Amino acid sequence: KNSFCKERKCKGVRLISREIEEIRNLLKENGIFLRKFEYKNKKFSILDR
């Protein structure tokens, strides 16, 4: 529930940097902030809604 699930373990979604910025902007519009982001794996989780 706290992350976008693309794989079985729901660790997050792999994205390119352009997509990350677009999603951050969309989440800000809805009042959702991207808290956890691991650049090494290019994955993020939504921890706060």
PDB file of N, CA, C and O in Angstrom:
ATOM      1  N   LYS A   1       0.822  -1.204   0.000  1.00  0.00           N
ATOM      2  CA  LYS A   1       0.000   0.000   0.000  1.00  0.00           C
ATOM      3  C   LYS A   1       0.860   1.260   0.000  1.00  0.00           C
ATOM      4  O   LYS A   1       0.417   2.316  -0.451  1.00  0.00           O
ATOM      5  N   ASN A   2       2.074   1.153   0.499  1.00  0.00           N
ATOM      6  CA  ASN A   2       2.910   2.334   0.618  1.00  0.00           C
ATOM      7  C   ASN A   2       3.860   2.526  -0.553  1.00  0.00           C
ATOM      8  O   ASN A   2       4.670   3.453  -0.551  1.00  0.00           O
ATOM      9  N   SER A   3       3.766   1.659  -1.554  1.00  0.00           N
ATOM     10  CA  SER A   3       4.642   1.820  -2.703  1.00  0.00           C
ATOM     11  C   SER A   3       3.942   1.347  -3.957  1.00  0.00           C
ATOM     12  O   SER A   3       2.997   0.560  -3.903  1.00  0.00           O
ATOM     13  N   PHE A   4       4.418   1.834  -5.080  1.00  0.00           N
ATOM     14  CA  PHE A   4       3.909   1.341  -6.344  1.00  0.00           C
ATOM     15  C   PHE A   4       4.443  -0.063  -6.558  1.00  0.00           C
ATOM     16  O   PHE A   4       5.645  -0.297  -6.435  1.00  0.00           O
ATOM     17  N   CYS A   5       3.564  -0.992  -6.877  1.00  0.00           N
ATOM     18  CA  CYS A   5       3.976  -2.384  -7.007  1.00  0.00           C
ATOM     19  C   CYS A   5       4.093  -2.767  -8.470  1.00  0.00           C
ATOM     20  O   CYS A   5       3.095  -2.810  -9.190  1.00  0.00           O
ATOM     21  N   LYS A   6       5.297  -3.040  -8.902  1.00  0.00           N
ATOM     22  CA  LYS A   6       5.499  -3.533 -10.256  1.00  0.00           C
ATOM     23  C   LYS A   6       6.047  -4.949 -10.203  1.00  0.00           C
ATOM     24  O   LYS A   6       5.765  -5.769 -11.076  1.00  0.00           O
ATOM     25  N   GLU A   7       6.824  -5.226  -9.179  1.00  0.00           N
ATOM     26  CA  GLU A   7       7.377  -6.559  -8.996  1.00  0.00           C
ATOM     27  C   GLU A   7       6.660  -7.236  -7.843  1.00  0.00           C
ATOM     28  O   GLU A   7       5.827  -6.624  -7.175  1.00  0.00           O
ATOM     29  N   ARG A   8       6.983  -8.493  -7.611  1.00  0.00           N
ATOM     30  CA  ARG A   8       6.290  -9.265  -6.580  1.00  0.00           C
ATOM     31  C   ARG A   8       6.465  -8.670  -5.188  1.00  0.00           C
ATOM     32  O   ARG A   8       5.537  -8.684  -4.379  1.00  0.00           O
ATOM     33  N   LYS A   9       7.659  -8.147  -4.911  1.00  0.00           N
ATOM     34  CA  LYS A   9       7.968  -7.715  -3.552  1.00  0.00           C
ATOM     35  C   LYS A   9       7.536  -6.280  -3.266  1.00  0.00           C
ATOM     36  O   LYS A   9       7.659  -5.811  -2.134  1.00  0.00           O
ATOM     37  N   CYS A  10       7.033  -5.581  -4.279  1.00  0.00           N
ATOM     38  CA  CYS A  10       6.520  -4.216  -4.094  1.00  0.00           C
ATOM     39  C   CYS A  10       7.554  -3.289  -3.462  1.00  0.00           C
ATOM     40  O   CYS A  10       7.246  -2.546  -2.530  1.00  0.00           O
ATOM     41  N   LYS A  11       8.766  -3.337  -3.972  1.00  0.00           N
ATOM     42  CA  LYS A  11       9.813  -2.466  -3.439  1.00  0.00           C
ATOM     43  C   LYS A  11       9.772  -1.090  -4.076  1.00  0.00           C
ATOM     44  O   LYS A  11      10.350  -0.141  -3.545  1.00  0.00           O
ATOM     45  N   GLY A  12       9.099  -0.974  -5.202  1.00  0.00           N
ATOM     46  CA  GLY A  12       9.038   0.308  -5.882  1.00  0.00           C
ATOM     47  C   GLY A  12       9.118   0.104  -7.382  1.00  0.00           C
ATOM     48  O   GLY A  12       9.205  -1.024  -7.867  1.00  0.00           O
ATOM     49  N   VAL A  13       9.089   1.194  -8.098  1.00  0.00           N
ATOM     50  CA  VAL A  13       9.098   1.137  -9.541  1.00  0.00           C
ATOM     51  C   VAL A  13      10.399   1.742 -10.046  1.00  0.00           C
ATOM     52  O   VAL A  13      10.884   2.734  -9.501  1.00  0.00           O
ATOM     53  N   ARG A  14      10.953   1.150 -11.075  1.00  0.00           N
ATOM     54  CA  ARG A  14      12.153   1.711 -11.678  1.00  0.00           C
ATOM     55  C   ARG A  14      11.741   2.752 -12.709  1.00  0.00           C
ATOM     56  O   ARG A  14      10.905   2.491 -13.573  1.00  0.00           O
ATOM     57  N   LEU A  15      12.334   3.923 -12.608  1.00  0.00           N
ATOM     58  CA  LEU A  15      11.951   5.022 -13.482  1.00  0.00           C
ATOM     59  C   LEU A  15      13.179   5.751 -13.995  1.00  0.00           C
ATOM     60  O   LEU A  15      14.254   5.700 -13.397  1.00  0.00           O
ATOM     61  N   ILE A  16      12.993   6.431 -15.120  1.00  0.00           N
ATOM     62  CA  ILE A  16      14.042   7.337 -15.558  1.00  0.00           C
ATOM     63  C   ILE A  16      13.817   8.679 -14.884  1.00  0.00           C
ATOM     64  O   ILE A  16      12.714   8.971 -14.421  1.00  0.00           O
ATOM     65  N   SER A  17      14.856   9.493 -14.827  1.00  0.00           N
ATOM     66  CA  SER A  17      14.790  10.729 -14.040  1.00  0.00           C
ATOM     67  C   SER A  17      13.671  11.654 -14.515  1.00  0.00           C
ATOM     68  O   SER A  17      13.073  12.353 -13.697  1.00  0.00           O
ATOM     69  N   ARG A  18      13.377  11.676 -15.805  1.00  0.00           N
ATOM     70  CA  ARG A  18      12.310  12.541 -16.289  1.00  0.00           C
ATOM     71  C   ARG A  18      10.968  12.108 -15.707  1.00  0.00           C
ATOM     72  O   ARG A  18      10.163  12.946 -15.299  1.00  0.00           O
ATOM     73  N   GLU A  19      10.731  10.802 -15.670  1.00  0.00           N
ATOM     74  CA  GLU A  19       9.481  10.284 -15.116  1.00  0.00           C
ATOM     75  C   GLU A  19       9.378  10.601 -13.630  1.00  0.00           C
ATOM     76  O   GLU A  19       8.292  10.889 -13.127  1.00  0.00           O
ATOM     77  N   ILE A  20      10.511  10.548 -12.925  1.00  0.00           N
ATOM     78  CA  ILE A  20      10.497  10.846 -11.494  1.00  0.00           C
ATOM     79  C   ILE A  20      10.013  12.266 -11.256  1.00  0.00           C
ATOM     80  O   ILE A  20       9.186  12.498 -10.374  1.00  0.00           O
ATOM     81  N   GLU A  21      10.519  13.218 -12.031  1.00  0.00           N
ATOM     82  CA  GLU A  21      10.108  14.611 -11.853  1.00  0.00           C
ATOM     83  C   GLU A  21       8.631  14.777 -12.173  1.00  0.00           C
ATOM     84  O   GLU A  21       7.917  15.484 -11.461  1.00  0.00           O
ATOM     85  N   GLU A  22       8.169  14.133 -13.234  1.00  0.00           N
ATOM     86  CA  GLU A  22       6.758  14.240 -13.604  1.00  0.00           C
ATOM     87  C   GLU A  22       5.873  13.680 -12.506  1.00  0.00           C
ATOM     88  O   GLU A  22       4.854  14.279 -12.162  1.00  0.00           O
ATOM     89  N   ILE A  23       6.253  12.539 -11.954  1.00  0.00           N
ATOM     90  CA  ILE A  23       5.450  11.918 -10.904  1.00  0.00           C
ATOM     91  C   ILE A  23       5.488  12.754  -9.638  1.00  0.00           C
ATOM     92  O   ILE A  23       4.475  12.877  -8.949  1.00  0.00           O
ATOM     93  N   ARG A  24       6.653  13.336  -9.315  1.00  0.00           N
ATOM     94  CA  ARG A  24       6.736  14.206  -8.139  1.00  0.00           C
ATOM     95  C   ARG A  24       5.764  15.366  -8.272  1.00  0.00           C
ATOM     96  O   ARG A  24       5.083  15.724  -7.311  1.00  0.00           O
ATOM     97  N   ASN A  25       5.698  15.957  -9.468  1.00  0.00           N
ATOM     98  CA  ASN A  25       4.786  17.074  -9.679  1.00  0.00           C
ATOM     99  C   ASN A  25       3.337  16.630  -9.540  1.00  0.00           C
ATOM    100  O   ASN A  25       2.527  17.342  -8.947  1.00  0.00           O
ATOM    101  N   LEU A  26       3.001  15.473 -10.074  1.00  0.00           N
ATOM    102  CA  LEU A  26       1.635  14.962  -9.967  1.00  0.00           C
ATOM    103  C   LEU A  26       1.277  14.674  -8.519  1.00  0.00           C
ATOM    104  O   LEU A  26       0.161  14.956  -8.083  1.00  0.00           O
ATOM    105  N   LEU A  27       2.219  14.113  -7.774  1.00  0.00           N
ATOM    106  CA  LEU A  27       1.946  13.787  -6.380  1.00  0.00           C
ATOM    107  C   LEU A  27       1.785  15.052  -5.552  1.00  0.00           C
ATOM    108  O   LEU A  27       0.960  15.094  -4.639  1.00  0.00           O
ATOM    109  N   LYS A  28       2.567  16.089  -5.863  1.00  0.00           N
ATOM    110  CA  LYS A  28       2.450  17.348  -5.124  1.00  0.00           C
ATOM    111  C   LYS A  28       1.074  17.965  -5.337  1.00  0.00           C
ATOM    112  O   LYS A  28       0.506  18.557  -4.419  1.00  0.00           O
ATOM    113  N   GLU A  29       0.542  17.828  -6.541  1.00  0.00           N
ATOM    114  CA  GLU A  29      -0.787  18.367  -6.819  1.00  0.00           C
ATOM    115  C   GLU A  29      -1.830  17.695  -5.945  1.00  0.00           C
ATOM    116  O   GLU A  29      -2.809  18.326  -5.546  1.00  0.00           O
ATOM    117  N   ASN A  30      -1.630  16.428  -5.646  1.00  0.00           N
ATOM    118  CA  ASN A  30      -2.575  15.679  -4.823  1.00  0.00           C
ATOM    119  C   ASN A  30      -2.220  15.719  -3.349  1.00  0.00           C
ATOM    120  O   ASN A  30      -2.885  15.086  -2.529  1.00  0.00           O
ATOM    121  N   GLY A  31      -1.164  16.470  -3.005  1.00  0.00           N
ATOM    122  CA  GLY A  31      -0.768  16.570  -1.609  1.00  0.00           C
ATOM    123  C   GLY A  31       0.002  15.360  -1.122  1.00  0.00           C
ATOM    124  O   GLY A  31       0.103  15.120   0.081  1.00  0.00           O
ATOM    125  N   ILE A  32       0.546  14.598  -2.062  1.00  0.00           N
ATOM    126  CA  ILE A  32       1.329  13.418  -1.701  1.00  0.00           C
ATOM    127  C   ILE A  32       2.797  13.724  -1.986  1.00  0.00           C
ATOM    128  O   ILE A  32       3.143  14.187  -3.074  1.00  0.00           O
ATOM    129  N   PHE A  33       3.650  13.465  -1.011  1.00  0.00           N
ATOM    130  CA  PHE A  33       5.055  13.787  -1.180  1.00  0.00           C
ATOM    131  C   PHE A  33       5.892  12.522  -1.268  1.00  0.00           C
ATOM    132  O   PHE A  33       5.660  11.542  -0.560  1.00  0.00           O
ATOM    133  N   LEU A  34       6.860  12.575  -2.149  1.00  0.00           N
ATOM    134  CA  LEU A  34       7.772  11.458  -2.337  1.00  0.00           C
ATOM    135  C   LEU A  34       8.832  11.535  -1.252  1.00  0.00           C
ATOM    136  O   LEU A  34       9.704  12.403  -1.291  1.00  0.00           O
ATOM    137  N   ARG A  35       8.762  10.636  -0.292  1.00  0.00           N
ATOM    138  CA  ARG A  35       9.673  10.699   0.837  1.00  0.00           C
ATOM    139  C   ARG A  35      10.907   9.847   0.633  1.00  0.00           C
ATOM    140  O   ARG A  35      12.028  10.302   0.861  1.00  0.00           O
ATOM    141  N   LYS A  36      10.705   8.606   0.201  1.00  0.00           N
ATOM    142  CA  LYS A  36      11.827   7.683   0.088  1.00  0.00           C
ATOM    143  C   LYS A  36      12.191   7.504  -1.379  1.00  0.00           C
ATOM    144  O   LYS A  36      11.352   7.129  -2.198  1.00  0.00           O
ATOM    145  N   PHE A  37      13.451   7.778  -1.700  1.00  0.00           N
ATOM    146  CA  PHE A  37      13.893   7.569  -3.074  1.00  0.00           C
ATOM    147  C   PHE A  37      15.329   7.077  -3.067  1.00  0.00           C
ATOM    148  O   PHE A  37      16.210   7.722  -2.497  1.00  0.00           O
ATOM    149  N   GLU A  38      15.562   5.940  -3.698  1.00  0.00           N
ATOM    150  CA  GLU A  38      16.901   5.386  -3.794  1.00  0.00           C
ATOM    151  C   GLU A  38      17.382   5.570  -5.228  1.00  0.00           C
ATOM    152  O   GLU A  38      16.920   4.891  -6.145  1.00  0.00           O
ATOM    153  N   TYR A  39      18.321   6.502  -5.405  1.00  0.00           N
ATOM    154  CA  TYR A  39      18.774   6.807  -6.763  1.00  0.00           C
ATOM    155  C   TYR A  39      19.540   5.639  -7.367  1.00  0.00           C
ATOM    156  O   TYR A  39      19.531   5.437  -8.581  1.00  0.00           O
ATOM    157  N   LYS A  40      20.203   4.875  -6.508  1.00  0.00           N
ATOM    158  CA  LYS A  40      21.018   3.767  -7.009  1.00  0.00           C
ATOM    159  C   LYS A  40      20.153   2.759  -7.757  1.00  0.00           C
ATOM    160  O   LYS A  40      20.532   2.277  -8.824  1.00  0.00           O
ATOM    161  N   ASN A  41      18.997   2.446  -7.196  1.00  0.00           N
ATOM    162  CA  ASN A  41      18.097   1.479  -7.818  1.00  0.00           C
ATOM    163  C   ASN A  41      17.016   2.152  -8.647  1.00  0.00           C
ATOM    164  O   ASN A  41      16.239   1.487  -9.333  1.00  0.00           O
ATOM    165  N   LYS A  42      16.972   3.484  -8.577  1.00  0.00           N
ATOM    166  CA  LYS A  42      15.943   4.263  -9.266  1.00  0.00           C
ATOM    167  C   LYS A  42      14.556   3.777  -8.866  1.00  0.00           C
ATOM    168  O   LYS A  42      13.694   3.554  -9.715  1.00  0.00           O
ATOM    169  N   LYS A  43      14.353   3.616  -7.558  1.00  0.00           N
ATOM    170  CA  LYS A  43      13.056   3.197  -7.041  1.00  0.00           C
ATOM    171  C   LYS A  43      12.592   4.205  -6.010  1.00  0.00           C
ATOM    172  O   LYS A  43      13.407   4.880  -5.382  1.00  0.00           O
ATOM    173  N   PHE A  44      11.287   4.308  -5.834  1.00  0.00           N
ATOM    174  CA  PHE A  44      10.777   5.194  -4.799  1.00  0.00           C
ATOM    175  C   PHE A  44       9.539   4.595  -4.171  1.00  0.00           C
ATOM    176  O   PHE A  44       8.876   3.738  -4.756  1.00  0.00           O
ATOM    177  N   SER A  45       9.239   5.055  -2.978  1.00  0.00           N
ATOM    178  CA  SER A  45       8.038   4.610  -2.285  1.00  0.00           C
ATOM    179  C   SER A  45       7.266   5.818  -1.792  1.00  0.00           C
ATOM    180  O   SER A  45       7.860   6.811  -1.374  1.00  0.00           O
ATOM    181  N   ILE A  46       5.955   5.739  -1.838  1.00  0.00           N
ATOM    182  CA  ILE A  46       5.119   6.781  -1.251  1.00  0.00           C
ATOM    183  C   ILE A  46       4.839   6.370   0.183  1.00  0.00           C
ATOM    184  O   ILE A  46       4.164   5.371   0.430  1.00  0.00           O
ATOM    185  N   LEU A  47       5.359   7.142   1.128  1.00  0.00           N
ATOM    186  CA  LEU A  47       5.225   6.770   2.528  1.00  0.00           C
ATOM    187  C   LEU A  47       4.210   7.636   3.247  1.00  0.00           C
ATOM    188  O   LEU A  47       3.773   7.298   4.347  1.00  0.00           O
ATOM    189  N   ASP A  48       3.829   8.751   2.638  1.00  0.00           N
ATOM    190  CA  ASP A  48       2.943   9.693   3.318  1.00  0.00           C
ATOM    191  C   ASP A  48       1.821  10.103   2.380  1.00  0.00           C
ATOM    192  O   ASP A  48       2.073  10.531   1.253  1.00  0.00           O
ATOM    193  N   ARG A  49       0.582   9.973   2.842  1.00  0.00           N
ATOM    194  CA  ARG A  49      -0.550  10.387   2.007  1.00  0.00           C
ATOM    195  C   ARG A  49      -1.427  11.370   2.738  1.00  0.00           C
ATOM    196  O   ARG A  49      -2.430  11.828   2.191  1.00  0.00           O
TER     197      ARG A  49
END
